[in-house]
């Protein structure tokens, strides 16, 4: 049956909007004829002239053309590509205001979904706003008409590649390669069959390079192309990897000898962790160190504690915990990460830690190790959260649960579940892992009901 309801067309001419606040995604929020409008590039309290770009059901989208009345905390973006590149979304917002915004997002999510507001608001963890990003996937495209190569992040709301020769958020060691990579790839025979380059950076080491490039190529490299890559790696002290097919085909071609590893350190716990450039690691080394320190502090570890670390990866939290507790069990779904965690425990001479592989989305009764008994639990789940495994966590009755989150929405959902099971939110705080973006990470402490006053 055809609906008689007419869909209103969007005005073609620009409109003047008064911006009320930022949405949780970092866009200006206003209203037009009773409908919510999200405005890219607008800040709270501003008057802007903007054009509509789309309507999506109950809301519309627009982009700022002119700021008529700028907010006091509007700043000039440091990156010349900011208006086009999709890598950053908040460079026009003062860093202190970005941090306030992220704290607001976290606490609003917890209040709305979990219905809690009476908890300790931890100071936000923050660091340098620029030059922090250690991992990136750069798209590559050869433009035949212009006979040049583009290397960079995708444009905003687009699959096009930003024409960029600098990046303010990449670590300088990687950023300085941006104007050089198009020249390198442009000289290669396979330039039309090379769709991406991944960057991974570790801490500087006396015995190894600290930066790796992984070149994805859709046809075999000839001797000419391989020689160009090897010469580029030698000139810039890089590890060079090739990826001819899926992730399992990634292999290093330079240097020819030695481990396929980069390294990062956690000085507070005297740890040096090895990782493969394709492994998941935190992109912001400074925030990671602060985050690990806070997690350990919140757990208030005793020398007799048995600790469970879920979604443990290569041991980013597991190994620091093992410096303080009697025993730590790290559980991870990816077999390669379990191997890496075991390797890192051996490298750091930690015998009180075990790593296990398990699918943490399966029913808890499938995991015998959950019944071994643990005093304290740390979780660092993916964006989807930890809802499937939380019943087993609660059944262990730990005295403290520390939850590290990369998605405040699923953290709030899981906090509501824990509250139903007798655990109260005792403390929570934001972490600015990705400055200049709207991405919010958080850390939270849960205690059994009646013990909330014991939190620090």
Secondary structure, DSSP 8 states (H G I E B T S, - for coil): -----------SS-EEEE--EE-TTS-EEEEETTEEEEEET--TT-EEEEEEEEEETTEEEEEEEEEEE--TTB---S-TTTTTBSS-S-TTB-HHHHHHHHHHHHHHHIIIII----SEE---B---SSS-B-EEEEEEEEETTTTEEEEE-BBTTSSSB---S--SSB-HHHHTTHHHHHHHHHTSTTGGG--EEEEEE---BTTB-SEEEEEE-SS---HHHHHHHHHHHHHHT-EEEEESSSGGG-EEEESSSS-S-EEEEEGGGTEEEEE-TTS---S-HHHHHHHHHHHHHHHT--TT-EEEEES-TTTTTHHHHHTTSSEEEEEES-HHHHHHHHHHHHHTT--SEEEEE--TTS-GGG-GGGGG--SEEEE---TT-SHHHHHHHHHTT-SEEEEEES-HHHHHHHHHHHHHTTEEEEEEEEE-TTTTSS--EEEEEEEETT-GGG--
